[in-house]
Amino acid sequence: MSFAGPPEETNYGWRPPTTMVDVLFLILTFFITIAAFRDDDRQINVSLPTQEAAKAGGGGRTQIVVTVTRDEQIFLGDRLYTPESLLPKLGELAQLYPNESVVIRADRESRLGMTVKVMDLAYKAGLKDVSLGTIKPKAEVGN
């Protein structure tokens, strides 16, 4: 009994596409993950005020994020604005994205007047959904 038979024909010109699909899937996953964390890395670091009765809002949709720092500097993304230069930019964003929500991330040490001024500018620009960014207080030990 001989196991030696005719040599198998091999076709080196065609490969199963599964390996390439796996590689493309990994690359796609990588870029989606990077895109999801991109905005969080660019936010200006502020100490948000706490609110116990806060409810999460707008988590599934994109938002226009305006940050007011402790020394009352205004940032849209990572770019510094004055109140006079923020109004035209918000107006431009309101025309491009009319149903977009605005979240104002004001440092707890900033003055209320500047936060109200930024809210007023957002309303003047035509944006309707304006809210303040807060965090829930940390749970006390033993509760």
N, C-alpha and C positions, 0 to 999 in steps of 0.2 A: 504494500500500500504506500503510495507516494503522495506526500503532501505538497510536493512541488508542482505547481501548476503554471499556467501561463502568467507572466508578470502582469500585475494590475496596471491598468492605465491610470495615470494621474493627470488631472487637469489643473495645472498651476495658474491658469489664467483667471479662474473664478474662485472666489472665497465666499463662504457664508457671510452675510451682512451682519450677523449678530454681534460680532466683536466690534465692528464700527458703530453699531447702534449703542452698545454699552459705553463706549468712549464718548459719544456725542451726548448721551444722557448724563454722564458725570460732568462734562463741561457745562451743560445747561444748568444742572443743579448748582454748580459752583457760582455761576454768574447770577442766578436768581437769589442765592443766599447773600452775595455781596451787595446786590441792589437793595435788598430788604434792610440791611444795616447801614447803608450809606448815609441816610438823613440823620440817624441818631449820632453818628460820629461828628457831624458838622454843627451840631447844636452848641450854642454858647452855654457854658456852665453857670447855672443860677440855682439858688436855694428857693424852691417853690414853697409857698405857704401850704399848711396842712388843712384838710377839711374832712371831718368824719362822715358827713352825709353825702359825700361826693359820689356821683354816678359816672360810670365810664361812658364816654360819648365819642362818636365819630371814629371808632377804631378801625372800621372797615374801609373808610374812604380817605382820600388824601386831604391834607389841610394846609392852609397858609399859616406858617408859624412865625409870629413876631415876638422877639425877646426884648425885655426891658431889664437892664442890669441894675445892680445896686447903685452905681453912680449915674443912673438915668441915661445910659446910652441905649439906642434903639437899633436892633439888628433884625434883618429879614434874611433868614438863612445865616450865612456867615459874613454878610456885608453890612457895614455901618451906615445908618441913615439919620438924618435930622428929621424933625416933624414936617418941615417944609418939603423935603425931598421924598418922604415916605408917602404922602398923599398921592402924587402922580403915579408912583409905582403901584400902590394899592388899586388905583383907578384902572391902570393897565391890566392888572390881574383880575379885577372884577369884570372887565370886558371879555377877557379870554376864558375865565372860569366863573360864570355868574352864580352858580349854585355852590360854590366852594365855601367851606367853613374856615373861620379864622380863630386860631388859638393864640392868646397872648400869655406868654410865659414871663411873668414879672417876678423878680426877686422879692423875697419877703421883706427885705430891708429897703426897697425902693419906695419912693413917695407915691401915694395913691393918685396924686394929680397927674403924673406922667402916664400912668396906666389908663386913666380915664381919657386922657388926651389921645392916646393910641386907639382906644375903643371908638372915640368920636371920629377919628380919621378913617377908620375902617367903615363906619356907617356912612360918612360923607362920600366915600369912594364907591358906595353902592353895594357893599357886602352886607348881607343880612344876618348870617349865623356867626355871631362873635361870642366867644367864651373865654374864660380865664383858666389857665393851666394850674392845677393843684395836685397834691399827692395825699394819699391816705396816711394818717399817723401810724407809726410803728406800734405793734401790739405790745402792751406792757407785759413784763415777765410775771408769770403766775396766773394770768387770765386765761 
